[in-house]
Amino acid sequence: MDETKTRLLVEARHALCGLAERSGAERRTQAFIQEFLRAHTVLAVVDRGTWLYAKHDEGAAQTVVVRADHDAVPTEDGARHLCGHDGHTASLLGLACLLEGKRLGKNVILLFQHAEETGFGAPDCCELFSLEGLTPENTRMIGCHNIPGEPLGTVLLRRGTFACASCGVEIRLTGRPTHAAYPENGLNPTGAAARLALRLPLLAAEIGRKHDCMALATIVGMRTGERAFGVAASDGKLWVTVRAEKAAAFDELNELTDRAVRETAEAEGLEYSVARTEVFPATENDEALLNRLEACCVRYGLPYKYLDVPFRWSEDFGWYGKHVPACFFGVGAGPDTAPLHTAGYAYPDELAPITAELFLRFLDA
C-alpha cells in the first residue's frame, strides 16, 4: 500500500475511533463508512439500515465475502473502541481502495457489520446470502480479529474452533412472600439460587471432561429479594455465562442447565423461567479455506503460526459458517498492545494497512 493510501487509512481509523457507538446504535459510524466508500471508490454501496455492504462485481461465478465489525464497547464513560473494531473497519476500507481497478476473477463483497459485541449483528447480516444469491457452492467468507500480545502482523490460524460458543442464561426463581418474622409461611428462593450457583460450574466441568474440551458456566450475578427487612425474599435471579469449545458440549451444557433449574425449582415448589441472550455459536473454520490461507502466507512470505487452543471469548462470525464455508483468523497487534476490552487498549496505526494487504493477497491467491 502506497504512502497516500496508508495515510488515508490511518486517518480513517482515527475518525472511526472518535465515532465510537454502542451495538445497534452505529448511525454516525455507518454514515462515515458510506461517505468514505463513495469518495474513494467506485464500489456499489448497499445500505440495509442497521448494516451495509459494498460490491466489487466482476460478473464471476464465485464470490468471496470479507467481513468487518464496527460497534464499540460500552463503558462507564460511554462507548469506546476497546476491541479494535475501528481498526477492523479501517482495514476493510483499505481493501476497498486496493480493489480499485483490480481484476481478480471473482466477485468480492465487503460486509460492514453492526452489533458484534452483543451477538445480534451477524444473524441480521445473514440476510446478505439471500439478497445476493450466495450459496455454499458459489461463496466463501473470511474475517479476522486483531490479537494483542502477538507479533505485529503475524497471522494466527487454528483448525476447528477458533473462538468458543457462549450465551447468557437468565434464571428466575419465584416463591411466595411472607413477613420476615414468619419465614415458614413463605417460599424463599435464596437457597435454590445458591445451590444452582454452586452446581452449574460443576456441571460444566463434567461436560468438559466428557467431550475433552473447555466448558464453563460462570456466575456473573445473583440477586434475591430486596433491602426490606420486614419481608422475606420471594423472587430470585441468577445470571450465568455458559461457554464451550465444541458445539456438542455447548448444546449439552445448555440442556443440563435447563434440567438443573427445573429439578431444583420443582423440589422446592418454586416457579421458574430460563431465558437466553447474546447467543454466539462456535466460530469453526472450514478446512479448505484455512489451508488456502496458510498457502497464501507461504506464497507471500507472511509470518504465521497455528494456535494450540481456541480463544475463550466468542465472536458472532460463527453464524456465517452455518450458511457458507467460512474462515476466521487472528492478526497480531504487537507485544506491547494492551489486552482487548481494557482501558489501555488502542488499535495500532500500522495494523490496518497490513490487514488490508493481507485480505487482498488472499483474494488474489
VOKOLKOL-359275 format. One record per residue: x, y, z of N, C-alpha, C in turn. Coordinates in steps of 0.2 Angstrom, whole numbers, padded with zeros to 4 digits, always signed. Example, Ala and Ser with C-alpha at 12.3 -4.5 7.8 and 13.67 -1.06 7.14 Angstrom:
VOKOLKOL-359275
+0066-0028+0039+0062-0022+0039+0066-0016+0039+0064-0011+0035+0068-0005+0036+0064+0000+0039
***
This chain:
VOKOLKOL-359275
+0004-0006+0000+0000+0000+0000+0004+0006+0000+0003+0011-0005+0007+0017-0005+0006+0022+0001+0011+0027+0001+0010+0031+0007+0004+0035+0007+0001+0037+0001-0005+0041+0001-0011+0037+0004-0011+0030+0002-0017+0026+0004-0016+0024+0012-0010+0023+0014-0008+0022+0021-0011+0028+0025-0009+0034+0023-0011+0040+0027-0018+0040+0027-0022+0039+0022-0029+0040+0021-0032+0034+0026-0029+0029+0026-0032+0023+0030-0031+0025+0038-0025+0027+0040-0024+0029+0047-0029+0035+0049-0030+0039+0045-0034+0045+0046-0041+0042+0047-0043+0038+0043-0050+0035+0043-0051+0031+0050-0046+0027+0052-0046+0023+0058-0047+0028+0064-0043+0034+0064-0044+0039+0070-0051+0042+0070-0053+0043+0064-0060+0046+0063-0065+0041+0066-0065+0035+0064-0069+0029+0067-0069+0029+0074-0062+0029+0077-0061+0028+0084-0065+0034+0088-0065+0040+0085-0069+0046+0088-0076+0045+0087-0079+0041+0083-0086+0040+0082-0089+0034+0086-0085+0031+0090-0087+0025+0094-0094+0025+0096-0098+0020+0094-0105+0019+0096-0107+0012+0098-0111+0012+0103-0113+0005+0106-0117+0001+0100-0117-0005+0102-0120-0010+0097-0127-0008+0096-0129-0008+0089-0136-0007+0087-0137+0001+0087-0132+0005+0088-0133+0012+0088-0128+0015+0084-0125+0012+0078-0119+0014+0075-0121+0019+0069-0125+0023+0070-0128+0028+0064-0122+0032+0061-0119+0036+0066-0113+0040+0063-0108+0036+0060-0106+0030+0063-0101+0026+0060-0103+0024+0053-0109+0021+0052-0111+0019+0046-0111+0025+0041-0113+0031+0043-0113+0036+0038-0106+0038+0036-0101+0037+0040-0094+0038+0039-0092+0033+0034-0093+0027+0035-0091+0022+0030-0094+0023+0023-0100+0025+0023-0103+0026+0016-0100+0032+0013-0099+0037+0017-0096+0043+0014-0089+0041+0011-0085+0038+0015-0078+0036+0013-0078+0032+0007-0083+0027+0006-0083+0022+0000-0085+0026-0006-0089+0031-0005-0092+0035-0011-0087+0040-0013-0083+0042-0008-0077+0047-0010-0071+0044-0013-0070+0038-0011-0063+0035-0013-0064+0029-0017-0070+0026-0019-0070+0020-0023-0076+0021-0028-0077+0016-0032-0082+0016-0037-0087+0010-0035-0086+0007-0029-0090+0001-0027-0097+0003-0026-0101-0002-0028-0108-0001-0027-0110-0002-0019-0113+0003-0016-0114+0003-0009-0122+0001-0008-0123-0004-0004-0130-0006-0002-0131-0005+0005-0136+0000+0007-0137+0002+0014-0143-0002+0016-0142-0006+0021-0148-0010+0024-0150-0008+0031-0149-0001+0032-0152+0002+0038-0147+0001+0044-0147-0005+0047-0143-0006+0053-0136-0009+0051-0135-0011+0044-0129-0013+0042-0128-0011+0034-0122-0013+0031-0121-0011+0024-0116-0015+0021-0116-0015+0015-0111-0019+0011-0109-0016+0005-0103-0017+0002-0101-0014-0004-0099-0020-0009-0100-0019-0016-0099-0024-0020-0094-0023-0026-0089-0027-0026-0084-0027-0032-0086-0033-0036-0090-0031-0041-0094-0036-0046-0090-0037-0052-0087-0043-0053-0084-0044-0060-0088-0049-0064-0095-0050-0062-0099-0055-0065-0096-0062-0065-0092-0064-0060-0089-0070-0060-0094-0075-0057-0092-0081-0057-0096-0087-0054-0095-0087-0047-0089-0085-0044-0088-0086-0037-0087-0079-0034-0089-0079-0027-0089-0073-0023-0086-0075-0017-0082-0070-0014-0079-0070-0008-0082-0064-0004-0084-0066+0002-0087-0060+0007-0081-0059+0012-0079-0053+0013-0075-0051+0018-0078-0047+0023-0078-0049+0029-0082-0045+0035-0078-0041+0040-0081-0036+0042-0078-0032+0047-0083-0029+0052-0082-0029+0058-0087-0026+0063-0085-0019+0065-0090-0015+0067-0089-0008+0068-0092-0005+0075-0095-0010+0079-0098-0007+0085-0092-0006+0091-0094-0003+0096-0089-0001+0101-0091-0005+0108-0086-0004+0113-0088-0007+0119-0091-0002+0124-0096-0004+0127-0099+0001+0132-0095+0001+0138-0094+0007+0141-0090+0008+0147-0094+0014+0151-0092+0015+0157-0095+0020+0161-0094+0027+0158-0089+0028+0154-0088+0034+0151-0091+0035+0144-0095+0030+0142-0098+0030+0135-0095+0024+0131-0097+0024+0125-0094+0019+0120-0087+0020+0119-0083+0015+0119-0076+0016+0117-0073+0010+0113-0069+0011+0108-0066+0006+0104-0060+0002+0107-0062-0002+0112-0058-0006+0116-0057-0013+0113-0060-0014+0108-0059-0021+0105-0056-0020+0098-0055-0014+0095-0052-0013+0089-0056-0014+0083-0063-0013+0084-0067-0014+0078-0066-0008+0073-0064-0002+0076-0062+0004+0072-0057+0002+0067-0052-0002+0069-0046-0005+0065-0049-0010+0060-0053-0014+0062-0056-0019+0058-0059-0016+0052-0063-0011+0053-0067-0007+0048-0062-0003+0044-0057+0000+0047-0052+0003+0043-0049-0001+0038-0047-0007+0040-0044-0012+0036-0048-0014+0030-0055-0015+0031-0060-0016+0025-0060-0010+0021-0060-0004+0023-0060+0002+0019-0053+0002+0015-0048+0000+0018-0042-0001+0014-0042-0006+0009-0045-0011+0010-0046-0016+0005-0050-0013-0001-0055-0010+0001-0060-0006-0004-0055-0002-0009-0051+0002-0006-0046+0006-0010-0042+0002-0014-0039-0004-0012-0035-0008-0015-0038-0012-0021-0045-0013-0021-0048-0016-0026-0049-0012-0032-0048-0005-0031-0049-0001-0037-0045-0003-0043-0049-0004-0049-0045-0006-0055-0043-0013-0055-0044-0017-0050-0041-0024-0050-0046-0029-0053-0043-0034-0057-0047-0040-0059-0045-0046-0056-0049-0049-0052-0047-0055-0048-0050-0061-0050-0055-0061-0055-0058-0067-0057-0063-0070-0053-0065-0065-0048-0070-0067-0043-0074-0060-0041-0080-0061-0038-0083-0055-0035-0081-0055-0028-0081-0049-0025-0080-0048-0018-0085-0043-0015-0087-0045-0010-0092-0041-0006-0089-0040+0001-0089-0033+0002-0086-0031+0009-0092-0029+0013-0092-0033+0019-0098-0033+0023-0096-0029+0029-0100-0024+0031-0098-0019+0037-0104-0021+0042-0102-0025+0047-0107-0027+0051-0108-0023+0058-0114-0023+0060-0115-0019+0067-0115-0025+0072-0116-0022+0078-0118-0026+0084-0115-0033+0085-0108-0033+0084-0104-0039+0086-0104-0041+0093-0103-0036+0097-0102-0037+0104-0108-0040+0108-0114-0039+0105-0120-0042+0108-0122-0048+0105-0119-0050+0099-0120-0056+0095-0127-0055+0091-0129-0049+0090-0136-0048+0087-0134-0046+0079-0128-0044+0078-0126-0042+0071-0126-0047+0066-0122-0052+0067-0121-0057+0062-0128-0060+0059-0132-0062+0064-0139-0065+0062-0143-0061+0057-0142-0054+0058-0146-0049+0054-0142-0049+0047-0136-0049+0047-0132-0049+0041-0132-0055+0037-0134-0061+0040-0135-0067+0036-0140-0066+0030-0144-0061+0031-0149-0059+0025-0145-0058+0019-0139-0056+0019-0135-0055+0013-0135-0061+0008-0135-0067+0011-0134-0073+0007-0141-0073+0002-0146-0072+0005-0152-0072+0000-0153-0066-0004-0151-0061-0002-0151-0054-0006-0147-0055-0012-0141-0058-0011-0136-0058-0017-0136-0065-0020-0140-0070-0018-0140-0077-0021-0134-0080-0019-0131-0080-0013-0125-0083-0011-0126-0090-0008-0123-0095-0011-0124-0102-0008-0117-0105-0006-0118-0111-0003-0111-0114-0001-0107-0116-0007-0110-0117-0013-0107-0118-0019-0103-0113-0022-0106-0107-0022-0103-0101-0025-0100-0096-0021-0099-0097-0014-0097-0092-0010-0092-0094-0004-0087-0090-0003-0083-0091+0003-0083-0085+0007-0081-0086+0013-0081-0080+0018-0075-0080+0023-0072-0074+0024-0067-0073+0028-0068-0067+0033-0065-0067+0038-0064-0062+0043-0059-0063+0048-0057-0058+0052-0051-0058+0056-0052-0054+0062-0048-0055+0067-0048-0050+0073-0041-0049+0075-0040-0043+0077-0033-0041+0080-0032-0045+0087-0026-0047+0088-0024-0050+0094-0018-0047+0097-0019-0043+0103-0014-0040+0106-0009-0046+0109-0003-0044+0110+0002-0048+0113+0006-0053+0108+0003-0053+0102+0006-0057+0097+0010-0052+0092+0016-0055+0089+0020-0050+0085+0015-0047+0079+0017-0041+0078+0013-0037+0074+0013-0040+0067+0007-0041+0064+0006-0043+0058+0006-0051+0057+0008-0055+0062+0008-0062+0062+0001-0065+0061+0000-0069+0056-0007-0072+0055-0008-0078+0060-0013-0078+0063-0014-0083+0068-0020-0088+0066-0018-0094+0065-0023-0099+0062-0025-0104+0067-0030-0107+0066-0032-0113+0071-0037-0117+0067-0036-0124+0067-0040-0129+0064-0046-0130+0069-0052-0131+0066-0058-0132+0070-0060-0126+0073-0061-0126+0080-0064-0120+0083-0059-0114+0084-0060-0108+0082-0056-0103+0083-0058-0099+0089-0065-0098+0090-0067-0095+0096-0073-0099+0099-0074-0099+0105-0079-0103+0108-0086-0101+0108-0091-0105+0108-0098-0104+0109-0100-0101+0116-0104-0097+0116-0106-0094+0123-0113-0091+0122-0116-0090+0128-0123-0087+0129-0124-0085+0136-0128-0080+0137-0130-0078+0143-0136-0081+0145-0137-0084+0151-0143-0088+0154-0146-0084+0159-0152-0082+0159-0155-0078+0164-0160-0083+0167-0159-0084+0174-0163-0089+0178-0168-0085+0183-0174-0086+0183-0178-0083+0188-0182-0088+0192-0182-0087+0198-0185-0092+0203-0190-0088+0207-0196-0090+0207-0202-0086+0211-0205-0090+0216-0205-0088+0222-0208-0091+0228-0214-0088+0230-0215-0087+0237-0221-0084+0240-0219-0080+0245-0221-0073+0245-0219-0068+0250-0222-0070+0257-0218-0067+0262-0221-0068+0269-0217-0063+0273-0220-0061+0279-0217-0057+0284-0210-0060+0286-0205-0056+0287-0199-0059+0289-0199-0063+0296-0204-0061+0300-0205-0064+0306-0208-0071+0306-0211-0073+0300-0214-0079+0299-0211-0083+0292-0205-0084+0292-0202-0087+0286-0205-0093+0284-0208-0097+0288-0211-0104+0287-0217-0103+0283-0220-0097+0282-0226-0096+0279-0225-0094+0271-0219-0093+0269-0217-0092+0263-0213-0097+0259-0211-0095+0253-0206-0099+0249-0201-0095+0247-0195-0096+0250-0189-0091+0249-0184-0095+0244-0183-0091+0238-0179-0095+0233-0171-0094+0234-0169-0091+0239-0162-0089+0240-0158-0096+0240-0160-0101+0244-0156-0107+0244-0156-0110+0238-0161-0110+0234-0161-0114+0227-0156-0110+0223-0156-0103+0223-0152-0099+0219-0145-0101+0221-0143-0101+0227-0136-0103+0229-0134-0110+0227-0139-0114+0228-0137-0121+0226-0135-0122+0218-0139-0118+0214-0138-0118+0207-0131-0115+0205-0130-0109+0209-0124-0106+0208-0118-0110+0209-0118-0115+0214-0113-0120+0215-0113-0126+0211-0119-0128+0208-0120-0134+0204-0118-0133+0197-0120-0127+0194-0119-0126+0187-0111-0126+0185-0107-0123+0188-0100-0123+0187-0097-0131+0187-0100-0135+0192-0098-0142+0192-0100-0146+0186-0107-0144+0184-0109-0147+0178-0105-0146+0172-0103-0140+0171-0099-0138+0166-0092-0142+0166-0089-0142+0171-0083-0146+0172-0084-0153+0170-0090-0156+0172-0091-0163+0170-0092-0164+0162-0096-0159+0159-0096-0159+0152-0090-0158+0148-0085-0154+0151-0079-0153+0148-0075-0159+0148-0075-0163+0153-0071-0169+0154-0075-0174+0149-0081-0174+0148-0085-0179+0144-0083-0178+0136-0082-0172+0134-0081-0170+0127-0074-0168+0126-0070-0169+0131-0062-0167+0131-0061-0160+0128-0065-0156+0131-0064-0149+0129-0065-0144+0134-0064-0138+0133-0066-0132+0138-0073-0131+0138-0076-0131+0144-0083-0129+0145-0083-0126+0152-0087-0120+0152-0088-0116+0158-0095-0114+0159-0097-0113+0166-0103-0110+0167-0100-0105+0173-0100-0098+0171-0098-0093+0175-0103-0089+0178-0104-0089+0185-0109-0085+0188-0107-0077+0187-0111-0074+0184-0110-0066+0183-0114-0062+0188-0119-0065+0191-0123-0061+0195-0129-0065+0199-0131-0063+0205-0136-0066+0208-0139-0061+0213-0146-0061+0213-0150-0057+0217-0156-0060+0220-0158-0060+0226-0164-0062+0229-0167-0057+0233-0173-0056+0233-0176-0051+0237-0174-0044+0237-0176-0040+0242-0175-0033+0242-0172-0031+0249-0170-0025+0249-0167-0022+0256-0173-0020+0260-0177-0025+0262-0184-0023+0265-0184-0028+0271-0182-0026+0277-0180-0031+0282-0186-0034+0285-0192-0032+0283-0198-0035+0286-0201-0040+0281-0198-0041+0276-0201-0046+0271-0196-0051+0268-0198-0057+0269-0193-0062+0266-0193-0062+0259-0187-0064+0256-0186-0064+0249-0191-0069+0246-0194-0067+0240-0199-0072+0236-0197-0072+0229-0192-0068+0227-0190-0068+0220-0183-0068+0219-0180-0072+0215-0173-0073+0214-0171-0073+0207-0165-0070+0205-0162-0070+0199-0155-0072+0199-0153-0077+0194-0146-0079+0193-0144-0078+0186-0139-0075+0185-0136-0074+0178-0130-0078+0177-0129-0082+0172-0124-0086+0171-0122-0086+0163-0115-0085+0162-0112-0086+0156-0110-0093+0154-0113-0096+0149-0111-0103+0148-0107-0103+0141-0101-0106+0141-0097-0107+0135-0094-0113+0135-0092-0115+0128-0089-0122+0127-0085-0121+0121-0080-0125+0120-0076-0125+0114-0080-0129+0108-0083-0134+0110-0086-0138+0105-0094-0137+0105-0097-0138+0099-0104-0136+0098-0108-0142+0102-0106-0148+0102-0109-0153+0106-0109-0152+0113-0103-0150+0116-0103-0149+0123-0107-0143+0125-0107-0137+0121-0111-0132+0122-0119-0133+0122-0121-0137+0117-0128-0139+0117-0130-0143+0123-0126-0148+0125-0127-0152+0131-0127-0148+0138-0122-0144+0138-0122-0139+0144-0128-0135+0145-0131-0133+0139-0137-0129+0140-0143-0133+0142-0143-0139+0139-0148-0144+0141-0148-0146+0148-0142-0147+0151-0142-0149+0158-0143-0143+0162-0141-0137+0160-0143-0131+0164-0150-0131+0165-0154-0131+0160-0161-0131+0160-0164-0136+0165-0161-0142+0164-0164-0148+0168-0162-0146+0176-0156-0144+0177-0154-0142+0184-0159-0137+0187-0161-0132+0183-0165-0127+0186-0172-0130+0187-0174-0134+0182-0181-0137+0183-0181-0141+0189-0176-0146+0190-0176-0150+0196-0176-0146+0203-0171-0141+0203-0170-0138+0209-0177-0134+0211-0180-0131+0206-0186-0127+0207-0192-0131+0209-0193-0137+0206-0198-0141+0207-0198-0144+0214-0191-0146+0216-0190-0149+0223-0192-0144+0228-0192-0138+0227-0194-0133+0232-0201-0129+0231-0204-0132+0226-0211-0129+0224-0210-0122+0222-0205-0120+0218-0204-0113+0216-0206-0113+0208-0209-0108+0206-0210-0106+0199-0203-0104+0196-0202-0105+0190-0195-0104+0187-0196-0102+0179-0191-0099+0177-0191-0097+0170-0183-0097+0168-0182-0099+0162-0175-0098+0159-0175-0095+0152-0171-0090+0152-0171-0086+0145-0163-0086+0143-0162-0085+0137-0155-0084+0134-0155-0078+0130-0149-0075+0130-0147-0069+0126-0140-0069+0124-0138-0065+0119-0131-0064+0117-0129-0071+0115-0132-0074+0111-0130-0081+0109-0125-0081+0103-0119-0084+0105-0114-0084+0100-0112-0092+0098-0113-0094+0092-0111-0101+0091-0103-0101+0090-0101-0107+0091-0093-0108+0090-0091-0106+0083-0086-0102+0083-0083-0100+0076-0078-0105+0074-0080-0109+0069-0077-0115+0067-0074-0114+0060-0068-0116+0058-0065-0114+0052-0066-0120+0047-0068-0118+0041-0068-0123+0035-0061-0125+0034-0060-0131+0033-0053-0134+0032-0050-0132+0026-0053-0132+0020-0050-0130+0014-0049-0122+0014-0053-0118+0017-0051-0111+0017-0045-0110+0021-0045-0113+0027-0039-0112+0031-0033-0114+0028-0033-0120+0024-0027-0122+0020-0025-0117+0015-0030-0114+0012-0029-0109+0007-0026-0103+0010-0028-0101+0016-0025-0095+0019-0018-0097+0021-0016-0103+0023-0009-0104+0025-0005-0104+0019-0008-0107+0013-0004-0107+0007-0002-0099+0005-0007-0095+0006-0006-0088+0004+0000-0085+0009+0000-0087+0015+0005-0084+0019+0012-0087+0017+0012-0093+0015+0019-0096+0012+0021-0093+0006+0016-0092+0001+0017-0089-0005+0020-0082-0005+0018-0078+0000+0020-0071+0001+0025-0070+0006+0027-0075+0010+0032-0074+0015+0029-0071+0021+0023-0072+0022+0020-0068+0028+0021-0073+0034+0022-0070+0040+0023-0074+0046+0016-0076+0049+0016-0083+0051+0010-0086+0053+0012-0091+0058+0007-0093+0062+0008-0099+0066+0001-0102+0068+0001-0108+0070-0006-0111+0072-0006-0111+0080-0013-0109+0082-0014-0109+0089-0016-0116+0092-0013-0117+0098-0015-0124+0101-0022-0125+0104-0024-0119+0106-0031-0119+0109-0035-0114+0106-0042-0114+0106-0046-0109+0104-0046-0103+0109-0048-0097+0107-0049-0092+0111-0056-0093+0115-0056-0091+0122-0062-0092+0126-0067-0087+0124-0065-0081+0122-0070-0077+0120-0074-0079+0114-0080-0076+0113-0084-0078+0107-0084-0072+0102-0086-0074+0096-0086-0070+0090-0092-0072+0086-0097-0067+0084-0103-0069+0081-0102-0071+0073-0095-0071+0071-0094-0073+0064-0096-0081+0063-0097-0084+0069-0099-0091+0069-0106-0092+0065-0110-0087+0065-0116-0088+0062-0116-0089+0054-0110-0085+0051-0110-0086+0044-0108-0093+0042-0104-0096+0046-0102-0103+0044-0108-0108+0044-0113-0106+0046-0119-0110+0046-0122-0110+0039-0120-0105+0035-0123-0104+0028-0118-0105+0023-0112-0103+0023-0107-0104+0018-0100-0106+0021-0096-0109+0018-0089-0111+0020-0086-0104+0023-0083-0104+0029-0080-0098+0032-0074-0099+0036-0070-0094+0036-0063-0095+0040-0062-0088+0043-0060-0089+0050-0059-0083+0054-0052-0084+0057-0048-0079+0057-0041-0079+0059-0039-0073+0063-0033-0073+0066-0031-0068+0070-0025-0064+0067-0024-0058+0068-0018-0054+0066-0015-0051+0072-0009-0053+0073-0005-0050+0079-0005-0042+0079-0007-0039+0085-0007-0032+0086-0001-0029+0089+0004-0034+0090+0010-0031+0094+0011-0033+0101+0017-0035+0103+0018-0037+0110+0016-0032+0115+0017-0026+0113+0016-0020+0118+0009-0018+0118+0004-0020+0114-0003-0018+0114-0007-0021+0120-0010-0016+0124-0014-0019+0129-0019-0024+0128-0022-0028+0132-0027-0033+0131-0033-0030+0128-0037-0033+0124-0044-0031+0122-0048-0030+0128-0053-0025+0127-0058-0023+0132-0055-0020+0139-0048-0018+0138-0045-0014+0144-0045-0007+0142-0044-0003+0148-0044+0004+0147-0038+0007+0143-0032+0003+0143-0026+0005+0140-0026+0003+0132-0031-0001+0130-0030-0004+0123-0031+0002+0118-0027+0001+0112-0028+0006+0107-0026+0002+0100-0029+0002+0095-0028-0002+0089-0022+0002+0086-0016-0002+0084-0010+0001+0081-0011+0004+0074-0009+0010+0073-0009+0013+0067-0007+0008+0061-0001+0005+0062+0002+0001+0057-0002-0005+0055-0007-0007+0059-0010-0014+0058-0015-0014+0052-0019-0008+0052-0024-0008+0046-0022-0009+0039-0016-0006+0037-0013-0007+0031-0011-0014+0030-0008-0017+0035-0005-0024+0035-0011-0028+0033-0017-0027+0037-0023-0032+0036-0026-0031+0030-0026-0025+0027-0030-0024+0021-0026-0027+0015-0019-0027+0015-0015-0030+0010-0015-0038+0011-0016-0040+0017-0017-0047+0018-0023-0050+0015-0029-0046+0016-0035-0048+0013-0034-0048+0005-0031-0043+0002-0030-0043-0005-0026-0049-0007-0021-0051-0004-0017-0056-0006-0021-0063-0006-0025-0063-0001-0029-0069+0000-0034-0070-0006-0037-0064-0008-0042-0064-0013-0038-0065-0020-0032-0063-0021-0028-0064-0027-0025-0070-0028-0025-0074-0022-0021-0080-0022-0024-0086-0027
***
